[in-house]
């Protein structure tokens, strides 16, 4: 028998998801796929948030389809890293934060916790700014008023109290479907040149020879691979397996691997759609300096010839910000419980995170003006990129340690590829810092 946890009747915080349910080993492959599906969807939300929008729009408007391969490469790297995080959670029964607490000295553990919390606040800053822009587009309110409205998402988290974990996954899936549907309609209206899209997916490193496209590529990498998602994924996969036998774990890894690949492939498709939309709507029509999400919204209608495109754009942006609200709350709880063994209600966790994100959002918009949103979004992605090696290093070490992973330890090719990614991402951060200091 494969033992899976029963969906929780308590609030959806990680510490409150307990219980088991048995699925017959003779169940069909499709039944197992559907029962294991879900954790990947929650994680994929972080790969299509407003921060991704900012970098993808800038890349598409300035360079057309030339940097599309960067989206593909970053997404494939993300799939591998999330697969490693999932494998860690299943093999050990602990998440990355818990293992870091066990394996590290207290001062190192607290430093890792602080950096992980910083990454969540940086991500939430992008959600605040994206949500404020969406409210500005849809309701006509000022950006400062839009920032204030984003504080209401704490009420959404309160409304989810008492819901089952699978119901949270269903809400997230509905919002992802909304985002995907909006972009499908927009691409149908704009009609990209698909042969050029295909050529853009082929790696051409000459496109990164100059400083500006390299800077954007690094920003896209930082926006795609988010550190707190590694902690989140290693925790929530445990809502699917509590059995300790290696055969059961291997089967769980197989089906959760399908969930991870499919979900993050959807996120890759959304990010690719944003860049393709910007390339077809702006670069192809001579608008090669569209770096702000709001500029993209205003330019879509006259280019496409219908107000539908801009409206769908704003709805998708709002959905992406609200989706990240749910997963950011769960990730914050995972990190707080794992590193510090502190448990607080989810609504308190959301209130603290959103309050910390509202401060720089209010100050930035009030001080720098409405045109500061793009700069603040990019800044939030820089912060995320700088935090990533501090989560990636322990993940790579733990999954390559046979004493921790047992028979599920990384194979030699996976270990080599994981360390290569760590070196590449760290080098990209160094390049980014040098560029910012220049």
URRA-V365150 format. One record per residue. RES is the residue in one small letter. SS is DSSP state (alpha for helix, beta for strand, coil for the rest). PHI is phi in degrees with one decimal (NA if undefined). NEAR is the number of other ideal C-beta (glycine too) atoms within 8 Angstrom. Layout:
res = {RES	RES}
ss = {SS	SS}
phi = {PHI	PHI}
near = {NEAR	NEAR}
This chain:
res = {x	x	x	x	x	x	x	x	x	x	x	x	x	x	x	x	x	x	x	x	x	x	x	x	x	x	x	x	x	x	x	x	x	x	x	x	x	x	x	x	x	x	x	x	x	x	x	x	x	x	x	x	x	x	x	x	x	x	x	x	x	x	x	x	x	x	x	x	x	x	x	x	x	x	x	x	x	x	x	x	x	x	x	x	x	x	x	x	x	x	x	x	x	x	x	x	x	x	x	x	x	x	x	x	x	x	x	x	x	x	x	x	x	x	x	x	x	x	x	x	x	x	x	x	x	x	x	x	x	x	x	x	x	x	x	x	x	x	x	x	x	x	x	x	x	x	x	x	x	x	x	x	x	x	x	x	x	x	x	x	x	x	x	x	x	x	x	x	x	x	x	x	x	x	x	x	x	x	x	x	x	x	x	x	x	x	x	x	x	x	x	x	x	x	x	x	x	x	x	x	x	x	x	x	x	x	x	x	x	x	x	x	x	x	x	x	x	x	x	x	x	x	x	x	x	x	x	x	x	x	x	x	x	x	x	x	x	x	x	x	x	x	x	x	x	x	x	x	x	x	x	x	x	x	x	x	x	x	x	x	x	x	x	x	x	x	x	x	x	x	x	x	x	x	x	x	x	x	x	x	x	x	x	x	x	x	x	x	x	x	x	x	x	x	x	x	x	x	x	x	x	x	x	x	x	x	x	x	x	x	x	x	x	x	x	x	x	x	x	x	x	x	x	x	x	x	x	x	x	x	x	x	x	x	x	x	x	x	x	x	x	x	x	x	x	x	x	x	x	x	x	x	x	x	x	x	x	x	x	x	x	x	x	x	x	x	x	x	x	x	x	x	x	x	x	x	x	x	x	x	x	x	x	x	x	x	x	x	x	x	x	x	x	x	x	x	x	x	x	x	x	x	x	x	x	x	x	x	x	x	x	x	x	x	x	x	x	x	x	x	x	x	x	x	x	x	x	x	x	x	x	x	x	x	x	x	x	x}
ss = {coil	beta	beta	beta	coil	coil	coil	coil	coil	coil	coil	coil	coil	alpha	alpha	alpha	coil	coil	coil	coil	beta	beta	beta	coil	coil	coil	coil	coil	alpha	alpha	alpha	alpha	alpha	alpha	alpha	alpha	coil	coil	alpha	alpha	alpha	alpha	alpha	alpha	alpha	alpha	alpha	alpha	coil	alpha	alpha	alpha	alpha	alpha	alpha	alpha	alpha	alpha	alpha	alpha	alpha	alpha	alpha	coil	coil	coil	coil	alpha	alpha	alpha	alpha	alpha	alpha	alpha	alpha	alpha	alpha	alpha	alpha	alpha	alpha	alpha	alpha	alpha	alpha	alpha	alpha	alpha	alpha	alpha	alpha	alpha	coil	coil	coil	alpha	alpha	alpha	alpha	alpha	alpha	alpha	alpha	coil	coil	alpha	alpha	alpha	alpha	alpha	alpha	alpha	alpha	alpha	alpha	alpha	alpha	alpha	alpha	alpha	alpha	alpha	alpha	alpha	alpha	alpha	alpha	alpha	alpha	alpha	alpha	alpha	alpha	alpha	alpha	alpha	alpha	alpha	alpha	coil	coil	coil	alpha	alpha	alpha	alpha	alpha	alpha	alpha	alpha	alpha	alpha	alpha	alpha	alpha	alpha	alpha	alpha	alpha	coil	coil	coil	coil	coil	alpha	alpha	alpha	alpha	alpha	alpha	alpha	alpha	alpha	alpha	alpha	alpha	alpha	alpha	alpha	alpha	alpha	alpha	alpha	alpha	alpha	alpha	alpha	alpha	alpha	alpha	coil	coil	coil	alpha	alpha	alpha	alpha	alpha	alpha	alpha	coil	coil	coil	coil	alpha	alpha	alpha	alpha	coil	coil	alpha	alpha	alpha	alpha	alpha	alpha	alpha	alpha	alpha	alpha	alpha	alpha	alpha	alpha	coil	coil	alpha	alpha	alpha	alpha	alpha	alpha	alpha	alpha	alpha	alpha	alpha	alpha	alpha	coil	coil	coil	coil	coil	coil	alpha	alpha	alpha	alpha	alpha	alpha	alpha	alpha	alpha	alpha	alpha	alpha	alpha	alpha	alpha	alpha	alpha	alpha	alpha	alpha	alpha	alpha	alpha	alpha	alpha	alpha	alpha	alpha	alpha	alpha	alpha	alpha	alpha	alpha	alpha	alpha	coil	alpha	alpha	alpha	coil	coil	coil	coil	coil	coil	coil	alpha	alpha	alpha	alpha	alpha	alpha	alpha	alpha	alpha	alpha	alpha	alpha	coil	coil	alpha	alpha	alpha	alpha	alpha	alpha	alpha	alpha	alpha	alpha	alpha	alpha	alpha	alpha	alpha	alpha	alpha	alpha	alpha	alpha	alpha	alpha	alpha	alpha	alpha	alpha	alpha	alpha	alpha	alpha	alpha	alpha	alpha	alpha	coil	coil	coil	coil	coil	alpha	alpha	alpha	alpha	alpha	alpha	alpha	alpha	alpha	alpha	alpha	alpha	alpha	alpha	alpha	alpha	alpha	alpha	alpha	alpha	alpha	alpha	alpha	coil	alpha	alpha	alpha	alpha	alpha	alpha	alpha	alpha	alpha	alpha	alpha	alpha	alpha	alpha	alpha	alpha	alpha	alpha	alpha	alpha	alpha	alpha	alpha	alpha	alpha	alpha	alpha	alpha	alpha	alpha	coil	coil	alpha	alpha	alpha	alpha	alpha	alpha	alpha	coil	coil	coil	alpha	alpha	alpha	alpha	alpha	alpha	alpha	alpha	alpha	alpha	alpha	alpha	alpha	alpha	alpha	alpha	alpha	alpha	alpha	alpha	alpha	alpha	alpha	alpha	alpha	alpha	coil}
phi = {NA	-97.1	-100.8	-120.7	-74.6	-70.0	-63.3	-75.0	-102.0	-87.4	-55.0	-86.7	-65.6	-57.6	-67.0	-102.8	-96.4	-140.2	103.6	-133.8	-142.2	-102.1	-119.7	-62.3	-64.4	-90.5	-59.3	-65.9	-60.1	-64.6	-61.8	-65.6	-59.4	-69.3	-73.5	-83.3	-69.8	141.2	-57.2	-62.4	-63.8	-62.0	-70.1	-62.6	-57.3	-65.8	-97.3	-140.5	-88.1	-57.2	-62.7	-64.3	-58.6	-61.1	-71.3	-68.1	-65.5	-62.4	-66.4	-67.8	-70.7	-85.0	-124.6	63.8	-90.9	-61.8	-100.6	-63.1	-63.7	-66.7	-60.7	-64.8	-61.9	-61.8	-68.6	-65.3	-62.3	-63.0	-59.1	-65.1	-65.8	-69.4	-63.4	-63.9	-64.7	-61.8	-62.1	-61.9	-62.5	-70.6	-67.3	-104.3	75.9	-127.4	-91.7	-61.1	-67.1	-64.1	-65.7	-63.0	-65.4	-71.1	-95.5	-116.2	-68.1	-54.1	-67.5	-67.7	-60.6	-68.5	-67.1	-63.0	-62.7	-61.4	-66.6	-65.9	-63.7	-61.8	-66.7	-68.1	-64.1	-62.2	-65.7	-67.4	-60.2	-63.0	-66.4	-60.8	-65.6	-65.3	-64.8	-62.3	-63.3	-63.3	-64.1	-61.8	-71.0	-82.9	-107.7	77.1	-78.8	-68.1	-64.6	-63.2	-65.0	-63.0	-60.5	-63.2	-63.9	-65.9	-66.7	-72.9	-68.1	-60.9	-65.8	-65.0	-61.9	-61.1	-65.6	-84.6	-61.1	91.9	-83.6	-79.3	-62.0	-65.6	-70.8	-60.9	-61.6	-66.5	-62.2	-62.6	-62.1	-62.8	-69.7	-62.5	-62.4	-62.6	-61.2	-61.5	-63.7	-61.2	-72.9	-60.9	-65.3	-63.7	-66.9	-66.1	-71.1	-85.7	59.0	-64.4	-87.6	-65.3	-59.1	-70.4	-60.9	-62.1	-65.7	-67.2	-81.5	-85.0	-57.5	-138.9	-68.2	-64.4	-66.7	-104.3	-66.8	-89.5	-64.5	-64.8	-65.1	-65.8	-60.3	-64.3	-62.4	-65.0	-62.5	-65.9	-63.9	-65.2	-73.2	-87.0	-96.6	-106.5	-62.8	-67.7	-65.9	-67.2	-64.9	-60.8	-64.9	-65.5	-90.9	-73.4	-66.5	-75.5	-75.7	-113.5	-150.3	-127.8	-64.0	-100.6	-69.6	-62.8	-59.6	-64.7	-66.1	-63.9	-67.0	-62.4	-61.0	-62.7	-76.9	-69.6	-64.8	-60.9	-59.0	-64.6	-64.2	-65.2	-65.0	-74.6	-68.2	-63.5	-63.2	-61.8	-63.2	-65.5	-63.3	-64.0	-63.5	-63.3	-65.8	-62.6	-59.6	-65.2	-66.9	-74.8	-86.2	-109.2	-59.2	-69.1	-107.6	86.5	-94.5	-101.5	-124.5	-85.2	-108.2	-102.5	-61.1	-64.6	-60.6	-61.1	-61.8	-70.6	-83.3	-62.1	-59.7	-66.4	-72.1	-80.1	92.2	-151.4	-74.4	-62.1	-61.6	-64.7	-63.3	-64.1	-59.0	-67.2	-63.6	-63.5	-64.3	-63.2	-63.8	-66.2	-68.0	-68.1	-60.7	-66.6	-58.9	-65.2	-70.7	-63.3	-64.9	-64.9	-61.2	-61.8	-68.1	-59.0	-67.9	-65.3	-70.0	-69.3	-81.2	-112.8	56.6	-112.1	-120.0	-131.8	-59.4	-60.5	-66.7	-67.6	-60.0	-65.8	-63.9	-65.0	-62.3	-66.2	-62.5	-66.5	-79.3	-66.1	-61.4	-65.6	-66.5	-62.2	-63.0	-63.3	-68.4	-68.7	-84.7	-93.1	92.3	-60.9	-73.9	-85.3	-59.1	-60.4	-64.3	-67.8	-62.4	-64.4	-59.5	-62.4	-74.1	-62.3	-60.7	-61.1	-61.2	-69.0	-82.7	-57.7	-58.3	-73.2	-95.7	-70.0	-60.9	-63.3	-61.1	-67.7	-65.2	-64.5	-71.0	-99.8	-102.6	-64.5	-64.7	-91.2	-93.5	64.1	-72.6	-98.9	-63.2	-57.5	-70.7	-59.7	-61.2	-66.2	-62.3	-62.6	-65.2	-63.8	-67.0	-64.5	-64.6	-59.2	-64.8	-65.6	-66.5	-64.4	-63.3	-62.3	-65.2	-62.4	-60.8	-61.4	-64.0	-63.4	-66.3	-68.6	-79.8	-72.5}
near = {6	14	12	13	14	8	11	13	5	8	11	13	14	11	7	9	13	6	8	8	8	8	12	7	6	3	9	5	5	6	9	13	11	7	11	13	10	12	14	16	14	15	17	13	17	14	17	13	17	16	14	14	14	16	14	15	16	14	16	18	15	13	12	9	13	9	16	14	12	12	15	11	9	12	15	9	13	13	12	12	14	15	11	14	15	16	12	17	17	15	12	10	8	9	14	17	17	10	14	13	11	7	8	10	5	6	6	8	12	10	8	15	13	8	12	17	11	10	16	14	11	13	17	14	13	16	16	15	15	18	17	17	17	14	14	14	12	10	7	4	8	6	11	10	10	16	14	7	11	16	8	7	12	11	7	11	14	8	6	14	9	6	9	9	12	8	10	13	11	8	10	14	9	8	13	15	8	11	14	12	8	13	14	9	11	15	13	7	10	12	6	11	7	6	6	10	12	8	8	13	8	7	5	7	6	5	10	9	7	6	6	7	15	12	10	14	12	14	15	16	14	16	15	14	12	13	15	16	14	15	18	15	16	14	15	13	14	12	11	12	13	9	9	6	6	8	6	12	14	9	10	15	13	8	12	15	10	11	15	16	11	10	12	16	10	11	14	13	9	14	15	11	13	14	16	14	14	17	17	13	14	15	13	9	7	4	11	8	6	14	10	10	15	11	9	15	12	8	12	13	11	6	11	12	5	7	6	9	14	12	9	12	14	13	12	12	16	13	12	16	16	12	15	15	13	16	14	16	14	16	13	15	15	15	15	14	14	15	14	8	7	6	8	7	7	14	10	8	14	15	9	9	14	14	8	9	13	12	8	9	15	10	8	11	16	7	7	9	6	7	8	11	15	12	10	15	16	11	8	14	16	12	11	16	16	11	14	15	11	11	17	14	9	14	15	13	8	14	15	10	9	6	4	12	16	8	5	11	11	10	6	6	6	10	12	8	9	16	9	8	12	12	8	8	15	9	8	12	14	8	10	15	9	8	11	7	5	4}
